[in-house]
Amino acid sequence: MIKQFYTNNEFKDNKIILNDSKENFNLKVNDLISISLKNQEKQVYNILSIDFLNNDVILELEPYTIKLDNIDNFFFDLDSTLLNSKSIINEPNLDRLKDLISQNKNIFVATGRPPFTAWDIVKNVPTKHPMIFANGSIILNNDYSLLKTFHIPNEIGVKIYKKLVELKYDFLVYTPEFVAGYNTYKTDFFVKKKYFSRIRDGEYKEGDFTKEIKDWTFCKFLVLKASNPIEEWDKILNLENELDGIYGVVSQEPFLDIMSVDATKGNAIKYLLNKYDLDIDRTFSFGDADNDESMFEVTKYSGVMPNGMVSVQNTAILTMQDNDTNWFDDFIKSIE
């Protein structure tokens, strides 16, 4: 869903025309939109009315100022967003998180990582709330006990597993209890990841588990594109059409995540906000990749990282500074 638009047109009676934008326009009245006019900086507006003329979109808008007083809940992707390029949180950003908590703001994690590769990171995030892992397919309580899964039906998960083995792809399976790797030894992926040393005993295993998977809870598959010739990749992409109830999304090149259609960060956010009676219109999400777009679609406020994927650069209301800066601290200062 596109939320940032660029136009050479000018406002007239608080209305602006977005030429040839009808096909890609999915916003509604009272949504926020960011518009750049010729030779002017981006401005956030509230949508008062929407009309269409042929392929053009005609919007009645009013300027909107984002204020910290109107925000209670913050959801953060980790890699390339809250974490810098060294996989740590910049100190000013961390201090700002702690300060917001002291103001009774709610801090949440929403990452594509499974819990098992994120323990050492999430322990440094100052939150007392449940955490979203594996693109929304696994939600853990703050004490790391299981709260909720949005998993692939077992019979579908078994078919995917067997197909990936048949095609000889390197891949991982995320379950609530462990990560299982299938290593074809055609890439150095598993050597570089060092899962046996990084993941706690009992939470990682590697091999062909075809005979054991009938009782697994399949939360997410991560498939390594580089482990086969490019012409084989369509066979993986076609699984989305061949099997019911799944979808694929790129969370980080060159990997494809395969999950239940119910497993998105956006759905996980809605689940948590509903469970704890928190207002989605007082919620901000930040991310950098295709798997973060579902967050941007459901939260009133959203920010995308400029260091992230090109495909999501216009899907959030704001573009932040890059993740190696004190971007979050600076942003909160600007809306206090």
C-alpha positions as CSV (number, residue, x, y, z in Angstrom):
1,M,0.0,0.0,0.0
2,I,1.6,3.3,-1.1
3,K,1.4,6.1,1.4
4,Q,4.0,8.5,0.0
5,F,3.2,10.3,-3.2
6,Y,4.9,12.8,-5.5
7,T,3.1,15.3,-7.7
8,N,3.8,18.4,-9.8
9,N,0.2,19.6,-9.2
10,E,-0.7,22.4,-6.8
11,F,-3.3,22.5,-4.1
12,K,-6.6,24.3,-4.9
13,D,-9.2,24.7,-2.1
14,N,-7.4,22.1,0.0
15,K,-7.6,19.6,-2.8
16,I,-4.8,18.0,-4.8
17,I,-4.9,15.7,-7.9
18,L,-2.7,12.6,-8.1
19,N,-2.5,11.8,-11.8
20,D,-2.8,8.2,-12.9
21,S,-2.8,6.9,-9.3
22,K,-6.2,5.2,-9.1
23,E,-4.9,1.7,-9.7
24,N,-2.4,1.8,-6.8
25,F,-4.5,4.0,-4.4
26,N,-5.8,2.0,-1.4
27,L,-6.0,4.6,1.3
28,K,-9.3,5.7,2.9
29,V,-10.8,8.7,4.6
30,N,-9.0,9.6,7.9
31,D,-5.8,7.8,6.8
32,L,-2.6,9.7,6.8
33,I,-0.7,10.4,3.6
34,S,2.6,11.9,2.8
35,I,2.9,14.2,-0.3
36,S,5.8,15.9,-1.9
37,L,5.0,18.9,-4.1
38,K,7.4,20.3,-6.7
39,N,10.3,22.1,-4.9
40,Q,8.8,21.4,-1.5
41,E,9.6,19.0,1.3
42,K,7.2,16.1,2.1
43,Q,4.2,17.0,4.3
44,V,1.9,14.7,6.1
45,Y,-1.8,15.2,5.6
46,N,-5.1,13.7,6.9
47,I,-7.5,12.6,4.2
48,L,-10.9,14.3,4.4
49,S,-12.4,13.0,1.2
50,I,-11.5,10.9,-1.9
51,D,-12.9,11.2,-5.4
52,F,-11.8,9.6,-8.7
53,L,-11.8,11.0,-12.2
54,N,-10.8,8.5,-14.8
55,N,-7.4,7.3,-13.5
56,D,-6.8,10.3,-11.3
57,V,-7.3,10.5,-7.6
58,I,-8.7,13.8,-6.1
59,L,-8.0,14.3,-2.4
60,E,-9.3,16.8,0.0
61,L,-6.6,17.1,2.7
62,E,-5.7,18.9,5.9
63,P,-2.1,19.2,7.2
64,Y,-1.4,16.8,10.0
65,T,1.3,17.2,12.7
66,I,2.6,14.0,14.4
67,K,2.9,14.5,18.1
68,L,4.3,12.2,20.7
69,D,1.3,12.8,23.0
70,N,-0.9,11.0,20.4
71,I,1.3,7.8,20.3
72,D,1.3,5.1,22.9
73,N,2.7,2.0,21.2
74,F,5.9,1.5,19.2
75,F,6.7,-1.6,17.1
76,F,10.2,-2.2,15.8
77,D,11.7,-4.5,13.3
78,L,15.2,-5.4,14.5
79,D,17.8,-6.0,11.7
80,S,18.5,-2.8,9.6
81,T,15.9,-0.9,11.7
82,L,16.3,-0.7,15.5
83,L,19.7,-2.5,15.2
84,N,22.6,-0.7,13.5
85,S,24.9,-2.5,11.0
86,K,26.8,-4.0,14.0
87,S,23.6,-5.6,15.2
88,I,23.4,-3.4,18.3
89,I,21.1,-0.5,19.3
90,N,22.8,2.9,19.3
91,E,23.1,4.2,22.8
92,P,21.0,7.4,22.3
93,N,18.3,5.3,20.7
94,L,18.4,2.8,23.6
95,D,18.2,5.6,26.1
96,R,15.2,7.1,24.3
97,L,13.4,3.7,24.5
98,K,14.0,3.7,28.2
99,D,12.7,7.2,28.5
100,L,9.5,6.4,26.6
101,I,8.9,3.5,28.9
102,S,9.2,5.8,31.9
103,Q,6.4,7.8,30.2
104,N,4.2,4.7,30.1
105,K,4.8,4.2,26.4
106,N,4.7,0.6,25.1
107,I,7.7,-0.9,23.3
108,F,7.3,-4.0,21.1
109,V,9.7,-6.1,19.0
110,A,8.5,-7.4,15.6
111,T,11.2,-9.3,13.8
112,G,11.6,-11.8,11.0
113,R,14.1,-13.8,13.1
114,P,13.1,-16.9,15.1
115,P,13.4,-16.5,18.8
116,F,16.4,-18.8,18.9
117,T,18.7,-16.5,16.9
118,A,17.4,-13.4,18.7
119,W,17.8,-14.2,22.4
120,D,21.1,-12.2,22.8
121,I,19.5,-9.2,21.0
122,V,16.0,-9.0,22.5
123,K,17.3,-9.2,26.0
124,N,18.8,-5.8,25.4
125,V,15.5,-4.3,24.2
126,P,13.8,-2.6,27.2
127,T,10.3,-4.1,26.8
128,K,8.0,-6.0,29.2
129,H,5.6,-6.9,26.4
130,P,5.2,-10.0,24.2
131,M,7.5,-10.2,21.2
132,I,6.7,-11.0,17.6
133,F,9.1,-13.4,15.9
134,A,9.4,-15.1,12.5
135,N,7.3,-12.5,10.7
136,G,4.4,-12.8,13.0
137,S,4.1,-16.6,13.0
138,I,5.4,-16.9,16.6
139,I,4.5,-14.6,19.5
140,L,6.2,-15.2,22.8
141,N,5.5,-13.7,26.2
142,N,8.1,-11.6,27.9
143,D,9.2,-14.6,29.8
144,Y,9.7,-16.4,26.5
145,S,6.8,-18.8,27.0
146,L,4.6,-19.4,23.9
147,L,1.6,-17.0,23.5
148,K,0.4,-17.6,20.0
149,T,1.3,-19.1,16.6
150,F,0.0,-18.4,13.2
151,H,1.3,-21.6,11.6
152,I,1.1,-23.5,8.3
153,P,-1.4,-26.4,8.4
154,N,0.7,-29.5,9.1
155,E,-0.2,-31.4,5.9
156,I,0.8,-28.3,3.8
157,G,4.0,-27.9,5.8
158,V,4.9,-31.6,5.2
159,K,4.4,-31.1,1.4
160,I,6.6,-28.0,1.4
161,Y,9.3,-29.7,3.3
162,K,9.4,-32.8,1.0
163,K,9.4,-30.5,-2.1
164,L,12.3,-28.5,-0.9
165,V,14.2,-31.7,-0.1
166,E,13.3,-33.1,-3.5
167,L,14.6,-29.9,-5.2
168,K,17.7,-29.9,-3.1
169,Y,17.4,-26.4,-1.6
170,D,19.2,-25.2,1.5
171,F,16.4,-24.2,3.9
172,L,15.4,-23.7,7.5
173,V,12.2,-24.6,9.3
174,Y,11.1,-22.5,12.3
175,T,8.9,-24.2,14.9
176,P,8.0,-22.9,18.3
177,E,10.4,-25.3,19.9
178,F,13.4,-25.4,17.5
179,V,15.0,-24.5,14.2
180,A,15.8,-27.3,11.8
181,G,18.2,-26.9,8.9
182,Y,18.5,-28.8,5.7
183,N,22.0,-28.5,4.3
184,T,22.8,-29.5,0.7
185,Y,26.4,-28.3,1.1
186,K,26.1,-26.3,-2.1
187,T,26.6,-23.0,-0.4
188,D,28.5,-21.7,2.6
189,F,25.3,-20.5,4.3
190,F,25.3,-22.9,7.2
191,V,29.1,-22.5,7.7
192,K,28.7,-18.7,8.0
193,K,25.7,-18.8,10.2
194,K,27.3,-21.2,12.8
195,Y,23.9,-22.2,14.2
196,F,25.3,-25.0,16.3
197,S,27.4,-22.5,18.3
198,R,24.9,-19.6,18.2
199,I,21.7,-21.4,19.1
200,R,21.2,-22.9,22.5
201,D,21.4,-26.7,23.0
202,G,18.3,-28.5,21.8
203,E,17.1,-25.5,19.8
204,Y,18.9,-26.3,16.5
205,K,19.3,-29.5,14.5
206,E,20.4,-30.2,11.0
207,G,19.6,-33.0,8.6
208,D,16.8,-34.7,6.6
209,F,13.9,-35.1,9.0
210,T,11.3,-36.2,6.5
211,K,10.4,-39.2,8.7
212,E,9.8,-37.0,11.8
213,I,7.9,-34.0,10.5
214,K,4.3,-35.3,10.7
215,D,3.9,-33.8,14.2
216,W,5.8,-30.5,13.6
217,T,4.3,-27.1,13.9
218,F,5.5,-25.3,10.8
219,C,5.7,-21.6,11.5
220,K,8.0,-20.5,8.7
221,F,10.3,-21.8,6.0
222,L,13.4,-19.8,5.0
223,V,14.6,-20.9,1.6
224,L,18.1,-19.9,0.2
225,K,17.7,-18.9,-3.4
226,A,21.4,-19.3,-4.2
227,S,21.5,-23.0,-3.4
228,N,20.1,-23.8,-6.9
229,P,20.3,-22.5,-10.4
230,I,18.0,-19.5,-11.0
231,E,15.8,-21.4,-13.4
232,E,14.8,-23.6,-10.5
233,W,13.4,-20.7,-8.5
234,D,10.0,-20.6,-10.2
235,K,9.3,-24.0,-8.8
236,I,9.6,-22.5,-5.3
237,L,7.6,-19.4,-6.2
238,N,4.8,-21.6,-7.7
239,L,4.3,-23.3,-4.4
240,E,2.2,-20.3,-3.4
241,N,-0.2,-21.2,-6.2
242,E,-0.1,-24.9,-5.8
243,L,-0.8,-25.1,-2.1
244,D,-3.6,-23.5,-0.1
245,G,-3.1,-21.1,2.8
246,I,0.5,-20.0,2.3
247,Y,2.4,-17.0,0.9
248,G,6.0,-16.0,0.2
249,V,7.7,-12.8,1.1
250,V,11.3,-11.6,0.9
251,S,12.5,-10.4,4.3
252,Q,16.1,-10.1,3.3
253,E,17.8,-11.0,0.0
254,P,18.5,-13.7,-1.1
255,F,16.0,-15.5,1.1
256,L,12.3,-16.3,0.7
257,D,10.1,-16.8,3.7
258,I,7.1,-19.2,3.3
259,M,4.4,-18.9,5.9
260,S,0.7,-19.2,6.6
261,V,-1.4,-16.4,5.0
262,D,-2.4,-15.5,8.6
263,A,1.2,-15.0,9.6
264,T,2.2,-11.4,9.1
265,K,3.7,-8.8,11.4
266,G,0.5,-6.8,10.8
267,N,-1.8,-9.6,12.0
268,A,0.4,-10.2,15.0
269,I,0.2,-6.5,15.9
270,K,-3.6,-6.5,15.6
271,Y,-3.7,-9.6,17.8
272,L,-1.6,-8.0,20.5
273,L,-3.3,-4.7,20.5
274,N,-6.7,-6.4,20.7
275,K,-5.5,-8.7,23.5
276,Y,-4.2,-5.9,25.6
277,D,-6.9,-3.3,24.6
278,L,-4.4,-0.9,23.0
279,D,-5.4,1.6,20.3
280,I,-4.2,0.9,16.8
281,D,-4.7,4.6,16.0
282,R,-2.1,5.4,18.7
283,T,0.5,3.0,17.3
284,F,3.7,3.5,15.3
285,S,5.6,0.8,13.4
286,F,9.2,1.0,11.9
287,G,10.8,-1.4,9.4
288,D,12.9,-1.7,6.2
289,A,11.7,-4.7,4.2
290,D,8.8,-6.3,2.4
291,N,7.8,-8.2,5.5
292,D,7.3,-4.9,7.3
293,E,4.7,-3.6,4.9
294,S,1.9,-5.4,6.7
295,M,2.8,-3.4,9.8
296,F,2.7,-0.1,7.9
297,E,-0.8,-1.1,6.5
298,V,-2.4,-1.6,9.9
299,T,-0.8,1.1,12.2
300,K,-1.8,4.7,11.9
301,Y,1.8,5.9,11.9
302,S,4.7,4.2,10.1
303,G,8.3,4.9,9.3
304,V,10.6,3.2,6.7
305,M,14.4,3.1,6.8
306,P,16.1,4.6,3.7
307,N,18.7,1.8,3.9
308,G,16.0,-0.8,3.3
309,M,14.4,-2.4,0.3
310,V,13.4,-0.1,-2.6
311,S,10.1,-1.9,-2.9
312,V,8.9,-0.5,0.5
313,Q,10.2,3.0,0.4
314,N,6.8,4.6,-0.3
315,T,4.7,2.3,1.8
316,A,5.2,4.1,5.1
317,I,4.1,7.6,6.1
318,L,7.6,8.8,6.9
319,T,11.2,8.0,5.8
320,M,13.5,7.9,8.7
321,Q,17.3,8.4,8.9
322,D,19.4,5.3,8.3
323,N,19.8,2.7,11.0
324,D,23.4,3.6,11.8
325,T,22.4,7.0,13.0
326,N,20.6,8.1,16.2
327,W,17.5,8.2,14.1
328,F,14.9,7.2,16.7
329,D,16.2,9.6,19.3
330,D,16.3,12.4,16.8
331,F,12.8,11.6,15.6
332,I,11.2,11.6,19.1
333,K,12.9,15.0,19.7
334,S,11.2,16.3,16.6
335,I,7.7,15.3,17.7
336,E,7.9,16.1,21.5
